[in-house]
Amino acid sequence: MKIKNSLKALMGRHRDNRMVRRKGRVYIINKKAPRFKARQG
């Protein structure tokens, strides 16, 4: 999982990326290509 300050650029890397908020953190999850997982912070 990548940890980045801004996730906006990472969102466009794959069309199945989804941005979700969990416990005050922002994540990008991708069921089909898990290598695109990322967390903001």
mmCIF file of the N, C-alpha and C atoms, coordinates in Angstrom:
data_MODEL
# 
_entry.id   MODEL 
# 
loop_
_atom_site.group_PDB 
_atom_site.id 
_atom_site.type_symbol 
_atom_site.label_atom_id 
_atom_site.label_alt_id 
_atom_site.label_comp_id 
_atom_site.label_asym_id 
_atom_site.label_entity_id 
_atom_site.label_seq_id 
_atom_site.pdbx_PDB_ins_code 
_atom_site.Cartn_x 
_atom_site.Cartn_y 
_atom_site.Cartn_z 
_atom_site.occupancy 
_atom_site.B_iso_or_equiv 
_atom_site.pdbx_formal_charge 
_atom_site.auth_seq_id 
_atom_site.auth_comp_id 
_atom_site.auth_asym_id 
_atom_site.auth_atom_id 
_atom_site.pdbx_PDB_model_num 
ATOM 1   N N  . MET A 1 1  ? 0.847   -1.193 0.000   1.00 0.00 ? 1  MET A N  1 
ATOM 2   C CA . MET A 1 1  ? 0.000   0.000  0.000   1.00 0.00 ? 1  MET A CA 1 
ATOM 3   C C  . MET A 1 1  ? 0.884   1.246  0.000   1.00 0.00 ? 1  MET A C  1 
ATOM 4   N N  . LYS A 1 2  ? 0.601   2.140  -0.928  1.00 0.00 ? 2  LYS A N  1 
ATOM 5   C CA . LYS A 1 2  ? 1.322   3.404  -0.966  1.00 0.00 ? 2  LYS A CA 1 
ATOM 6   C C  . LYS A 1 2  ? 0.698   4.377  0.032   1.00 0.00 ? 2  LYS A C  1 
ATOM 7   N N  . ILE A 1 3  ? 1.530   5.219  0.625   1.00 0.00 ? 3  ILE A N  1 
ATOM 8   C CA . ILE A 1 3  ? 1.044   6.272  1.516   1.00 0.00 ? 3  ILE A CA 1 
ATOM 9   C C  . ILE A 1 3  ? 1.453   7.600  0.903   1.00 0.00 ? 3  ILE A C  1 
ATOM 10  N N  . LYS A 1 4  ? 0.450   8.406  0.539   1.00 0.00 ? 4  LYS A N  1 
ATOM 11  C CA . LYS A 1 4  ? 0.701   9.657  -0.180  1.00 0.00 ? 4  LYS A CA 1 
ATOM 12  C C  . LYS A 1 4  ? 0.000   10.813 0.516   1.00 0.00 ? 4  LYS A C  1 
ATOM 13  N N  . ASN A 1 5  ? 0.515   12.025 0.260   1.00 0.00 ? 5  ASN A N  1 
ATOM 14  C CA . ASN A 1 5  ? -0.140  13.213 0.795   1.00 0.00 ? 5  ASN A CA 1 
ATOM 15  C C  . ASN A 1 5  ? -1.397  13.553 0.016   1.00 0.00 ? 5  ASN A C  1 
ATOM 16  N N  . SER A 1 6  ? -1.389  13.273 -1.282  1.00 0.00 ? 6  SER A N  1 
ATOM 17  C CA . SER A 1 6  ? -2.552  13.577 -2.117  1.00 0.00 ? 6  SER A CA 1 
ATOM 18  C C  . SER A 1 6  ? -2.860  12.362 -2.979  1.00 0.00 ? 6  SER A C  1 
ATOM 19  N N  . LEU A 1 7  ? -4.142  11.987 -3.011  1.00 0.00 ? 7  LEU A N  1 
ATOM 20  C CA . LEU A 1 7  ? -4.539  10.785 -3.750  1.00 0.00 ? 7  LEU A CA 1 
ATOM 21  C C  . LEU A 1 7  ? -5.144  11.102 -5.110  1.00 0.00 ? 7  LEU A C  1 
ATOM 22  N N  . LYS A 1 8  ? -5.304  12.375 -5.419  1.00 0.00 ? 8  LYS A N  1 
ATOM 23  C CA . LYS A 1 8  ? -6.010  12.736 -6.644  1.00 0.00 ? 8  LYS A CA 1 
ATOM 24  C C  . LYS A 1 8  ? -5.319  12.170 -7.882  1.00 0.00 ? 8  LYS A C  1 
ATOM 25  N N  . ALA A 1 9  ? -3.990  12.258 -7.921  1.00 0.00 ? 9  ALA A N  1 
ATOM 26  C CA . ALA A 1 9  ? -3.262  11.751 -9.083  1.00 0.00 ? 9  ALA A CA 1 
ATOM 27  C C  . ALA A 1 9  ? -3.352  10.228 -9.171  1.00 0.00 ? 9  ALA A C  1 
ATOM 28  N N  . LEU A 1 10 ? -3.395  9.555  -8.028  1.00 0.00 ? 10 LEU A N  1 
ATOM 29  C CA . LEU A 1 10 ? -3.432  8.092  -8.038  1.00 0.00 ? 10 LEU A CA 1 
ATOM 30  C C  . LEU A 1 10 ? -4.793  7.555  -8.474  1.00 0.00 ? 10 LEU A C  1 
ATOM 31  N N  . MET A 1 11 ? -5.835  8.365  -8.301  1.00 0.00 ? 11 MET A N  1 
ATOM 32  C CA . MET A 1 11 ? -7.180  7.903  -8.673  1.00 0.00 ? 11 MET A CA 1 
ATOM 33  C C  . MET A 1 11 ? -7.268  7.573  -10.155 1.00 0.00 ? 11 MET A C  1 
ATOM 34  N N  . GLY A 1 12 ? -6.580  8.331  -10.985 1.00 0.00 ? 12 GLY A N  1 
ATOM 35  C CA . GLY A 1 12 ? -6.717  8.152  -12.431 1.00 0.00 ? 12 GLY A CA 1 
ATOM 36  C C  . GLY A 1 12 ? -5.892  7.031  -13.014 1.00 0.00 ? 12 GLY A C  1 
ATOM 37  N N  . ARG A 1 13 ? -5.169  6.298  -12.192 1.00 0.00 ? 13 ARG A N  1 
ATOM 38  C CA . ARG A 1 13 ? -4.279  5.269  -12.723 1.00 0.00 ? 13 ARG A CA 1 
ATOM 39  C C  . ARG A 1 13 ? -5.020  4.025  -13.183 1.00 0.00 ? 13 ARG A C  1 
ATOM 40  N N  . HIS A 1 14 ? -6.239  3.818  -12.673 1.00 0.00 ? 14 HIS A N  1 
ATOM 41  C CA . HIS A 1 14 ? -7.004  2.633  -13.057 1.00 0.00 ? 14 HIS A CA 1 
ATOM 42  C C  . HIS A 1 14 ? -8.478  2.981  -12.941 1.00 0.00 ? 14 HIS A C  1 
ATOM 43  N N  . ARG A 1 15 ? -9.292  2.491  -13.865 1.00 0.00 ? 15 ARG A N  1 
ATOM 44  C CA . ARG A 1 15 ? -10.688 2.930  -13.865 1.00 0.00 ? 15 ARG A CA 1 
ATOM 45  C C  . ARG A 1 15 ? -11.519 2.284  -12.775 1.00 0.00 ? 15 ARG A C  1 
ATOM 46  N N  . ASP A 1 16 ? -11.021 1.240  -12.130 1.00 0.00 ? 16 ASP A N  1 
ATOM 47  C CA . ASP A 1 16 ? -11.778 0.592  -11.057 1.00 0.00 ? 16 ASP A CA 1 
ATOM 48  C C  . ASP A 1 16 ? -11.414 1.119  -9.671  1.00 0.00 ? 16 ASP A C  1 
ATOM 49  N N  . ASN A 1 17 ? -10.562 2.131  -9.603  1.00 0.00 ? 17 ASN A N  1 
ATOM 50  C CA . ASN A 1 17 ? -10.204 2.690  -8.300  1.00 0.00 ? 17 ASN A CA 1 
ATOM 51  C C  . ASN A 1 17 ? -11.415 3.338  -7.644  1.00 0.00 ? 17 ASN A C  1 
ATOM 52  N N  . ARG A 1 18 ? -11.548 3.122  -6.342  1.00 0.00 ? 18 ARG A N  1 
ATOM 53  C CA . ARG A 1 18 ? -12.617 3.750  -5.571  1.00 0.00 ? 18 ARG A CA 1 
ATOM 54  C C  . ARG A 1 18 ? -11.984 4.463  -4.387  1.00 0.00 ? 18 ARG A C  1 
ATOM 55  N N  . MET A 1 19 ? -12.483 5.671  -4.098  1.00 0.00 ? 19 MET A N  1 
ATOM 56  C CA . MET A 1 19 ? -11.988 6.409  -2.945  1.00 0.00 ? 19 MET A CA 1 
ATOM 57  C C  . MET A 1 19 ? -12.981 6.238  -1.802  1.00 0.00 ? 19 MET A C  1 
ATOM 58  N N  . VAL A 1 20 ? -12.502 5.785  -0.646  1.00 0.00 ? 20 VAL A N  1 
ATOM 59  C CA . VAL A 1 20 ? -13.369 5.554  0.507   1.00 0.00 ? 20 VAL A CA 1 
ATOM 60  C C  . VAL A 1 20 ? -12.748 6.193  1.738   1.00 0.00 ? 20 VAL A C  1 
ATOM 61  N N  . ARG A 1 21 ? -13.612 6.596  2.676   1.00 0.00 ? 21 ARG A N  1 
ATOM 62  C CA . ARG A 1 21 ? -13.153 7.134  3.963   1.00 0.00 ? 21 ARG A CA 1 
ATOM 63  C C  . ARG A 1 21 ? -13.447 6.097  5.027   1.00 0.00 ? 21 ARG A C  1 
ATOM 64  N N  . ARG A 1 22 ? -12.425 5.732  5.785   1.00 0.00 ? 22 ARG A N  1 
ATOM 65  C CA . ARG A 1 22 ? -12.602 4.795  6.887   1.00 0.00 ? 22 ARG A CA 1 
ATOM 66  C C  . ARG A 1 22 ? -11.826 5.314  8.085   1.00 0.00 ? 22 ARG A C  1 
ATOM 67  N N  . LYS A 1 23 ? -12.529 5.486  9.184   1.00 0.00 ? 23 LYS A N  1 
ATOM 68  C CA . LYS A 1 23 ? -11.913 5.909  10.445  1.00 0.00 ? 23 LYS A CA 1 
ATOM 69  C C  . LYS A 1 23 ? -11.095 7.182  10.273  1.00 0.00 ? 23 LYS A C  1 
ATOM 70  N N  . GLY A 1 24 ? -11.618 8.107  9.494   1.00 0.00 ? 24 GLY A N  1 
ATOM 71  C CA . GLY A 1 24 ? -10.963 9.392  9.324   1.00 0.00 ? 24 GLY A CA 1 
ATOM 72  C C  . GLY A 1 24 ? -9.825  9.396  8.325   1.00 0.00 ? 24 GLY A C  1 
ATOM 73  N N  . ARG A 1 25 ? -9.523  8.271  7.720   1.00 0.00 ? 25 ARG A N  1 
ATOM 74  C CA . ARG A 1 25 ? -8.477  8.205  6.714   1.00 0.00 ? 25 ARG A CA 1 
ATOM 75  C C  . ARG A 1 25 ? -9.094  7.987  5.352   1.00 0.00 ? 25 ARG A C  1 
ATOM 76  N N  . VAL A 1 26 ? -8.388  8.450  4.317   1.00 0.00 ? 26 VAL A N  1 
ATOM 77  C CA . VAL A 1 26 ? -8.890  8.316  2.956   1.00 0.00 ? 26 VAL A CA 1 
ATOM 78  C C  . VAL A 1 26 ? -8.076  7.224  2.259   1.00 0.00 ? 26 VAL A C  1 
ATOM 79  N N  . TYR A 1 27 ? -8.786  6.275  1.658   1.00 0.00 ? 27 TYR A N  1 
ATOM 80  C CA . TYR A 1 27 ? -8.134  5.155  0.993   1.00 0.00 ? 27 TYR A CA 1 
ATOM 81  C C  . TYR A 1 27 ? -8.567  5.073  -0.461  1.00 0.00 ? 27 TYR A C  1 
ATOM 82  N N  . ILE A 1 28 ? -7.681  4.524  -1.293  1.00 0.00 ? 28 ILE A N  1 
ATOM 83  C CA . ILE A 1 28 ? -8.066  4.080  -2.626  1.00 0.00 ? 28 ILE A CA 1 
ATOM 84  C C  . ILE A 1 28 ? -8.022  2.566  -2.599  1.00 0.00 ? 28 ILE A C  1 
ATOM 85  N N  . ILE A 1 29 ? -9.134  1.956  -2.993  1.00 0.00 ? 29 ILE A N  1 
ATOM 86  C CA . ILE A 1 29 ? -9.181  0.502  -3.047  1.00 0.00 ? 29 ILE A CA 1 
ATOM 87  C C  . ILE A 1 29 ? -9.521  0.084  -4.463  1.00 0.00 ? 29 ILE A C  1 
ATOM 88  N N  . ASN A 1 30 ? -9.046  -1.102 -4.833  1.00 0.00 ? 30 ASN A N  1 
ATOM 89  C CA . ASN A 1 30 ? -9.277  -1.615 -6.174  1.00 0.00 ? 30 ASN A CA 1 
ATOM 90  C C  . ASN A 1 30 ? -9.347  -3.136 -6.072  1.00 0.00 ? 30 ASN A C  1 
ATOM 91  N N  . LYS A 1 31 ? -10.560 -3.656 -6.217  1.00 0.00 ? 31 LYS A N  1 
ATOM 92  C CA . LYS A 1 31 ? -10.746 -5.101 -6.065  1.00 0.00 ? 31 LYS A CA 1 
ATOM 93  C C  . LYS A 1 31 ? -10.065 -5.884 -7.184  1.00 0.00 ? 31 LYS A C  1 
ATOM 94  N N  . LYS A 1 32 ? -10.064 -5.330 -8.397  1.00 0.00 ? 32 LYS A N  1 
ATOM 95  C CA . LYS A 1 32 ? -9.541  -6.083 -9.542  1.00 0.00 ? 32 LYS A CA 1 
ATOM 96  C C  . LYS A 1 32 ? -8.027  -6.011 -9.649  1.00 0.00 ? 32 LYS A C  1 
ATOM 97  N N  . ALA A 1 33 ? -7.431  -4.898 -9.179  1.00 0.00 ? 33 ALA A N  1 
ATOM 98  C CA . ALA A 1 33 ? -5.972  -4.734 -9.256  1.00 0.00 ? 33 ALA A CA 1 
ATOM 99  C C  . ALA A 1 33 ? -5.481  -4.185 -7.919  1.00 0.00 ? 33 ALA A C  1 
ATOM 100 N N  . PRO A 1 34 ? -5.291  -5.059 -6.930  1.00 0.00 ? 34 PRO A N  1 
ATOM 101 C CA . PRO A 1 34 ? -4.967  -4.595 -5.576  1.00 0.00 ? 34 PRO A CA 1 
ATOM 102 C C  . PRO A 1 34 ? -3.659  -3.827 -5.469  1.00 0.00 ? 34 PRO A C  1 
ATOM 103 N N  . ARG A 1 35 ? -2.834  -3.842 -6.503  1.00 0.00 ? 35 ARG A N  1 
ATOM 104 C CA . ARG A 1 35 ? -1.570  -3.105 -6.422  1.00 0.00 ? 35 ARG A CA 1 
ATOM 105 C C  . ARG A 1 35 ? -1.778  -1.600 -6.401  1.00 0.00 ? 35 ARG A C  1 
ATOM 106 N N  . PHE A 1 36 ? -2.991  -1.134 -6.694  1.00 0.00 ? 36 PHE A N  1 
ATOM 107 C CA . PHE A 1 36 ? -3.255  0.310  -6.679  1.00 0.00 ? 36 PHE A CA 1 
ATOM 108 C C  . PHE A 1 36 ? -3.752  0.817  -5.317  1.00 0.00 ? 36 PHE A C  1 
ATOM 109 N N  . LYS A 1 37 ? -3.728  -0.045 -4.303  1.00 0.00 ? 37 LYS A N  1 
ATOM 110 C CA . LYS A 1 37 ? -4.176  0.409  -2.987  1.00 0.00 ? 37 LYS A CA 1 
ATOM 111 C C  . LYS A 1 37 ? -3.309  1.542  -2.491  1.00 0.00 ? 37 LYS A C  1 
ATOM 112 N N  . ALA A 1 38 ? -3.935  2.518  -1.852  1.00 0.00 ? 38 ALA A N  1 
ATOM 113 C CA . ALA A 1 38 ? -3.186  3.660  -1.321  1.00 0.00 ? 38 ALA A CA 1 
ATOM 114 C C  . ALA A 1 38 ? -3.929  4.236  -0.126  1.00 0.00 ? 38 ALA A C  1 
ATOM 115 N N  . ARG A 1 39 ? -3.163  4.949  0.715   1.00 0.00 ? 39 ARG A N  1 
ATOM 116 C CA . ARG A 1 39 ? -3.732  5.617  1.877   1.00 0.00 ? 39 ARG A CA 1 
ATOM 117 C C  . ARG A 1 39 ? -3.190  7.022  1.950   1.00 0.00 ? 39 ARG A C  1 
ATOM 118 N N  . GLN A 1 40 ? -4.043  7.960  2.331   1.00 0.00 ? 40 GLN A N  1 
ATOM 119 C CA . GLN A 1 40 ? -3.596  9.343  2.472   1.00 0.00 ? 40 GLN A CA 1 
ATOM 120 C C  . GLN A 1 40 ? -3.054  9.553  3.881   1.00 0.00 ? 40 GLN A C  1 
ATOM 121 N N  . GLY A 1 41 ? -1.940  10.308 3.976   1.00 0.00 ? 41 GLY A N  1 
ATOM 122 C CA . GLY A 1 41 ? -1.396  10.582 5.291   1.00 0.00 ? 41 GLY A CA 1 
ATOM 123 C C  . GLY A 1 41 ? 0.029   10.876 5.191   1.00 0.00 ? 41 GLY A C  1 
# 
